[in-house]
Amino acid sequence: MPVPPTTSTTLLKELGADAQSPRWSELVARYRPALEGFLAARFPSLASESEDLLQETFLTLARRLPGYVHAPDEKGHFRNYLAGILRIHAAGAIRRRQREANALADAAALAPEAAEMTEDELREWRHAACEVALSQFLADPATEERTKQVFLRVALGGEKPATVAADYGLTRNAVDQIRHRVATRLRALAETLASAGD
C-alpha cells in the first residue's frame, strides 16, 4: 500500500458541511492511490470493478461525512475508516458475483435446447433473460438505491437526465455515467443468461 496520506481536519469539516465543495477532488486525489493499493492487495479478483468500487466508496463517504468525528487516538485514522467503507463495498461485490454465478447455473440447468426452439421462442428467451437481469439488479442490496432509481427513471421511464440529476443533487454527467454503467452491467448479464439457451 502507498505511503498513508495525511488527513486534514479542516478539509474533512469543510466537505462534511458542503457535499458540493470543489475540494472533493483534493480529497479523492489524496486518498485514491492508497485505496487502489488496498483493493489490489486485498481483493485482486475485483480488479475489473475497481473504478465502480472506488466511486461507491467516495459516494458513501459523502453521505457519512457530516456525522464523522475525526479522533484518531480514539477511533483510529481516517484512512482506515475510508478503507473500511471500501472493504464493505468489495465484500458486497463478491457476494453479488456469487449470487449471479448461482443464478447462471440455475438458468443453464433450466435452459431449453436451442435446436428445439423457434425464432420466436429464442426472442422470448432473450427477453426473459433481460427481465431476470433487471430483477437481479433491483434486488441487489449492494447497489445503492439512488443508482437504481436514477437508472429506472432515465433509461426506462424516459425522464430527462437533467431533471433526474437535479432531483438527486447530481450532475448531468454523473447521471449519464450511472445509466451507461448499469446498462453495460445488465447487457452483459442478460447476454450470459440468454446464451444458456443457445
N, C-alpha and C positions, 0 to 999 in steps of 0.2 A: 504494500500500500504506500502511496506517496507520502512525503512528509506532511503531517497533520497541519491543516491551516489554522491560523489563529482566529479567534472569534471576537468580533466587535459587538460589545453590548449595545452600543449606540445604534449600530446598524440593525440589530435584531429588534430593538424597540421601535425604530422607525418603520420597519417592514411590518411589524405586528400592528401598528396603528394605521398603515396605509397599504392595502393589498395591491394597489396600482402604482406603487412607488417605482420610479425608474431605477432605483438602486437594487432591484431584484436581480438584474443582470450581474451586478457586482457579487452578490452572494452566490449565484449559480456558478460564476467563473471561479470563485474561491473554493467551493466545495465539490464541484463536479469531478475533477480529476481523482480526488480521494474516493468518491463514491464509485467511479468507474473501476478503480483498482480493487475496491472491496467486492464489487459484483463479479469481476473477473476471477478473483481468488476464491470466493466462497460459492459462487453459482455459475461456473463456466458453461453449463448446459443452456443457460439463458442468454447467451451472447447475442442471439438474433433479436431478442426482445429488450435489450439494454436501453435503447432510446426511450421506449414506452415506459419502462420501469422507472427511469430517472425522471421523466416528465410527471408520472403519477406521484413520485416521492415529493417533488417540489410543490405540486398542487396540494397534496396532503399537508405539507408544512405550512402553506399559505393559510389553510383553514385552522391549523392548530396554533400558529404563532401568536395570535392575540392573547392566548392564555398561557403561553410558555414563560417560565421564570428561569432566567439564566443564573444558576447557582452550582457551578462545577464542583465545589467542595462537598456539597450535599447530594446533588442529583447526577453528578457526572458531567463530562464535557458535552458541549452542543454537538460536536461531530459524531459522538456515539449515539446521541438522540436521533440525529439525522440518519445514521446508518441503521438504527433500529426500525425506522419507518421503511427504509429500502428493503430491509430483511422481511418485513411483513408482506410487502408487495411481491417480493421474489417468491416467498413461500406460497402466496396465493396463485402466482403464475404456474408453479409446479403442480399445485392441486388442480388447476384448470386443465393443464396438459393431461393429467391422469384421467380426469373426467371425460375429456374429449377422446382419449385413446380407448376408454371403455365404451363410449358411445359408438365409435367407429367399429369396434369389434362386434358390438351388438348389431349394427347396421349390416356389416358384412355377413353375419350369420343368417340374417333375415332376407338378404338381397335375392331377388329372383334372377334366374339365369338370363343373360342378355339375349341369347338365341331364341328364347321363348317369348320375348317382348316385342310388341309392335312399336312403331314410331310414336304413336300417341301415348302408349304406356311408358316409353322411355322419357317423354317430355313430362308426364305426370310424376315419374320417379324423381327427376331432377328438380321439379317444382317442390316436391315434398322434402327433398334434401335442403333446399333453400329455407323452407319453413322450419325444419329441425335446427338448422344453423342459427336462425334468428332466435328461436326459442331458447337455445343454449346460451346465446349471448345475453338475452334479457334475464335469464335465471342465474347468471354468473355473479356471485357475491363479491368477487374480486374486482369487478368492473364498477367504476364509480357511477352512481345513479345519474349524475349530471351528464356523463358521457352517453348513457343510454337514451336519455330524454332528448339531448341535442341531436343525436343521430335520427331518432324516430321523427322528430318534428321537421328536420330539414330533408332527410333522404326519403322518408315515407309519407310524411304529412305535407310536403311541398311548401313549407313555410320559407320565407326569405331568410337567408343566413344572417343578414344584418339585424333583423328583428329578433331572432333567437339569440344572437350574440348579446344584444342589449338586455334581454331578459335574464341572462345568466352572468352578466358582468364580464363577458369575454370579448376578445377582438374578433373581427370578421375572419382573420387568418386562422385563429385558434379553432373556430367552428369548422372551417374548411379542412383543417388538419384532422379533426375528430371524424368528420364524415369520410375522408379518404382512408384513414387508419382502420376504422371499423368496417368499411366496405371491403377493404382488402382482406381483412381477417375473415369476414363472413364468406367472401367469394372462395377463399382457399378452403375453408371448412366444408362449404357446400359442394365444391368440386370433388373433395375427397370422399364425402358421403355418397355423392352421386356415382362415383367411379366404382363403388361396391356393387353397383348393378350392371356395369359394363362388361 
